[in-house]
Amino acid sequence: PPYAASRVHFDDNIACLLDWSKYRFAKLVGTVVDQQGNAIPNVSLRVLDQFAMSDENGEFVFHQVPAHDNLSIYVDESALDLNLTTQHNPILVNTRQAGITQISVVLIASFGVDGVIEGQLESNSYLHFKHIANDMEFSSKIEEDGFYMVEGLTSGLYLITLENGQQKRMMQAHLDNEFWISGLNYQVSDFY
């Protein structure tokens, strides 16, 4: 016959030759982009004790991360451009054993607001902006003259809480901008 069949024999010693532990890991590759799909270089990312930096094309690689559901990828937001932030930090991803997992980290436009709260204020008053969809909260101490300033907001519906001494009063507002909103003034009576 033109083809001869071969017989393969595995014995118990073959297990000693294979490093099965490497199959518990995955390769994680991805890109960091803005909402328009433009690559963002020099973004530092961390998975457990491993670090990666996005290159000029926004690409990054973690060569050997645990194969795990809900593996946390942290973005170092301190090095980001002032008007960019993550929707969630950490970003959760499911990696597969001995496989390659591809992700896209999308940074979204963030902005800040400032203004004045007019009316009777206690000396220890704060203004809290809680994004209803992603549950992130940003706060500012209200100065003696009523001035406040908050950074890192993203577009969406907010529950704004005025903490005036022991009293808390709230209101909702939709904030949508890519840059700074200045002069967002409120009266204490605007809060319920």
Summary of the structure (lengths in Angstrom):
residues: 192
radius of gyration: 25.4
end to end distance: 90.7
largest distance: 99.7
contacts: 503
relative contact order: 0.15
helix: 8%
strand: 50%
